[in-house]
Amino acid sequence: MTQIVIGKKAPPFTLEGTGGTWSLAAAGGKSVVIYFYPKDNTPGCTQEGESFTSHFAAFKKAKTLILGISADSIASHEKFKAKMAFPFELLSDPEQRVCKLYDVIREKSMYGKKYMGIERSTFLIDATGVLREEWRKVRVNGHAEAVLAAVLAL
């Protein structure tokens, strides 16, 4: 498995999403914010998407793409994106291949039951494909603002 290391090239990937097939190589000289989230249409994931949406113009001005990734299906993503009017693409990783590549699968607990799932995490990749910042165990409040500050500091 590829090791995620700040200051090194981010692991390349290709996934299907709401805008068709997307590849990290297709970023076209733009920075990329990839946020991994547990599930479409859940309160925290909705709030996180809304937060990135509210700052979308500033990210766009900074030549930065935003991508959300979860294990949900493309059909689920399309409904979620349309319902919430997200201006960015959502990518589907049903086999959790990219989630594992970026090391975001963690043991979680709900109602006393342990299971493996996606830990809310965000990665900032610069225009040359180098990983510049990572946020793990993300708390939604204030997160998009912190990510935007890191983008503007590049």
URDAGI-V46514 format. One record per backbone hydrogen bond with DSSP energy under -0.5 kcal/mol. NH is the residue of the N-H (numbers start at 0). CO is the residue of the C=O. If there is no record, write none. Layout:
BEGIN
nh=[NH | NH]
co=[CO | CO]
END
This chain:
BEGIN
nh=[4 | 6 | 7 | 9 | 14 | 15 | 16 | 17 | 19 | 21 | 23 | 25 | 26 | 27 | 29 | 30 | 31 | 32 | 33 | 33 | 34 | 34 | 35 | 35 | 36 | 41 | 45 | 46 | 47 | 48 | 49 | 50 | 51 | 52 | 53 | 54 | 54 | 55 | 58 | 59 | 60 | 61 | 62 | 63 | 64 | 66 | 67 | 68 | 69 | 76 | 77 | 78 | 79 | 80 | 81 | 82 | 83 | 84 | 85 | 88 | 90 | 91 | 92 | 95 | 99 | 100 | 101 | 102 | 103 | 105 | 105 | 107 | 109 | 112 | 114 | 116 | 118 | 120 | 121 | 122 | 123 | 124 | 124 | 125 | 128 | 130 | 131 | 132 | 134 | 137 | 142 | 143 | 145 | 146 | 147 | 148 | 149 | 150 | 151 | 152 | 153]
co=[2 | 130 | 4 | 128 | 21 | 91 | 19 | 89 | 16 | 14 | 12 | 22 | 23 | 24 | 26 | 62 | 124 | 64 | 31 | 122 | 32 | 66 | 33 | 120 | 68 | 38 | 41 | 42 | 43 | 44 | 45 | 46 | 47 | 48 | 49 | 50 | 51 | 52 | 54 | 55 | 56 | 57 | 59 | 58 | 30 | 32 | 88 | 34 | 90 | 72 | 73 | 74 | 75 | 76 | 77 | 78 | 79 | 80 | 80 | 65 | 67 | 15 | 69 | 92 | 95 | 96 | 97 | 99 | 98 | 103 | 116 | 114 | 112 | 109 | 107 | 105 | 103 | 35 | 134 | 33 | 132 | 31 | 122 | 129 | 125 | 7 | 123 | 123 | 121 | 119 | 139 | 139 | 141 | 142 | 143 | 144 | 145 | 146 | 147 | 148 | 150]
END
